[in-house]
Amino acid sequence: MWAALETLVPSIGLLFLLYLVLRHMMEGDRRERIAQAQWEEEHKSDRADAQAQPPTTPGASQDS
């Protein structure tokens, strides 16, 4: 009985370590996707604001 447990413990330990590594990778990927979406949303609204405002340079508006 103990011999069987001694044989399985290293495999169970490695499986647990693999689980931890994969879980942290998935959580990191999820956080990165959330951060990327927030960054894109901020820059999309910045671009929309920049396009909505008329240019402020003196030679930019020409009345022809």
Number of C-alpha atoms within 10 A of each C-alpha: 5 7 7 8 10 10 10 11 11 11 11 12 11 11 12 12 12 12 12 12 11 12 12 12 12 12 11 12 12 12 12 12 12 12 12 12 12 12 11 12 12 12 12 12 11 12 11 11 11 11 10 9 8 10 11 8 7 7 7 9 10 6 4 3
